Amino acid sequence: MQLLLPYADPTKYLQELTTKYGFSSRDTWSSKSIILPEHMGTGFVQVFIKNDIHFFRGIWDFNEPTQFYSPDPVGQRGLIDFRISNEDQLLHSAALEGAKKFSWEITRVDGIRFFIPEAYFIGSITELSRRFQSCAHHPQVKQLIKQLFEISARDFSNTMLLDAKLTEFIYYLIRHLSQKEIEPADGDGLTQRRLDSIREAHTRIMSNMDTEISVLQLSRWVGLNECDLKRDFKKVYGLPIRQYIIQQKIQMANLLVAENHVDLAEAARSLGYTNIRYFEMLFKRYYGKI
């Protein structure tokens, strides 16, 4: 089954779910809940509209494989999209990751979608795209994501709390993503000297994306032993060093494909990968498609 829906305009989105696909509607605190018809499956989409910002909280299970498409181009109306799945609790954005269309497999979903005007952020789309992964893995952002999914959305009596927590998340997302340089977390008691070393390691990683850097080499550059570097880097940036580097390279490859119109193999080679099939596998695992 396919759902073809407007996405950037929440009012039209609600209208087509009810008139075109037969979803039922009910009012909940500061939101509307759109409920799947029984012949299609079970679940709902809760839609919050806040002037020029809107967001969805959805939990559903369709009876048959279902694909979502939208005729709205990514970035329409100057909106930047963000999405989170409870399965991996990773922050994604079609606009900031270089996608041109909204298209996902949505048979079973437990997730959240946000649409925030670009004008709320400081910096161009290109600048925001470069900051995105650091922001997405900032410990405070990850902690807020965890808290969001701890609120039972199936219980509509929690809608007031969910609304407040979603709004809080948007505030910190805008704040972190608008920083010209994403500041690391406080490191849970790390000294300023240690934080400076970890920040230097991060700078070295980002300035050497076209080469393969070992943790040993990185530790020598910043004057920390490998164990301390690995432990404290994860504490500050939220991911192990190797995983962080891989995700940064995947994100950069996506930008090269989207902005410079190179193919994925060429992007992979420019980032120091010789095993193109392996990189394609990593890319597909991260984005869901090539």
Secondary structure, DSSP 4 states (H G I P E B T S, - for coil): -EEE---S-HHHHHHHHHHTT--EEEEETTEEEEE--TTTEEEEEEEEEETTEEEEEEEEEESS--EEE-SSPTTGGGEEEEEEETTT--EE-TTTTT--S-EEE-SEEEEEEEEEEGGGSSS-HHHHHHHHHHHHT-HHHHHHHHHHHHS-TTSGGGHHHHHHHHHHHHHHHHHHHTSSSPPPP-TTT--HHHHHHHHHHHHHHHTTTTS---HHHHHHHHT--HHHHHHHHHHHHSS-HHHHHHHHHHHHHHHHHHHH---HHHHHHHTT-S-HHHHHHHHHHHHS--
